[in-house]
Amino acid sequence: MSAFHDINLRALDGEELPLAPLKGQVVLVVNVASKCGLTPQYAGLEKLHQQYRDRGFSVLGLPCNQFAGQEPDDEAAIREFCSLNYGVSFPLGSKLEVNGPERHPLYRLLVGEGAEFPGDITWNFEKFLVGPDGRVLARFSPRTAPDDPALIQAIENALG
């Protein structure tokens, strides 16, 4: 199993959220926030999730409050916000740190030393496309919309 698939997260509901069941799937990992100018991207992320999930694709949303305090709420409020406003059905992890000394192990893998696309996360809604084998295939700017042709093409290529 890859290092990506060895990681265990916690879901917004407090349950374990291991990445092992995602082995063999293409995953778009996105650090998300509810009070950001880019928050409407939730709608596009949900659309991607619905469009490709039957082909072995999933979005994985990971709330983060490290950028201008744009995710200040607790897990229950985040879950309710995402459900009511965007009908989010893709997995959402509990809040985590993506930069700095408390960076979550997943983000150490995605952006740390030896990563395919190293460097700190720049803002909310930065995206990483992870292949079925757990290898990071691409990194997309927060401003890259979920319906951006380059992102769609990367997903299509990864799905084969």
Steps between C-alpha positions, in 0.01 A plus 500: 500500500618855435580751773185690394282197566668438838368829641201512732293815538202583715170581330286800595269267692792380715522159336825365361566591136776267378633560149564127442150444350589759232773275360426452133304826478597842371466757778490879487624623839388857574550717808164674542347787696145624552563874514733551205446679171570163337240313709258478203748246357322249727225485236745413224683250719170325575419497128840338426441245775157409358620495140797268552432298817368199310831490312708478819541868594448685824548851628643517853431832675720599792393811691779731607494824702855614422409761238347819644290296744259399223397170662431602862205268565499161671454173313122486547455851358730426205308180419167684518628789286632267229186290496245783502678737263671265255354150552851367558508120488875450466706413810595789727773468758524688825694826507873465461813707446647506149805720571742560784636284781161336565451406133296180479692192376286495183618848410860414594467226237334730244726806532797416723855403423513243224145575382424501129360857531670648810430833664256649747130512428425851375129535589172316546388269217846393382457165324709184470409223260606162638509195276367152576845396626519793745746700292436875472438569132432875498460808717257778417479856626214602729372718216474199266126443484368143523373528141836624364584304182853417624363351823230305314760367255729395786212311666405334170864398437534358852181300463622359170 
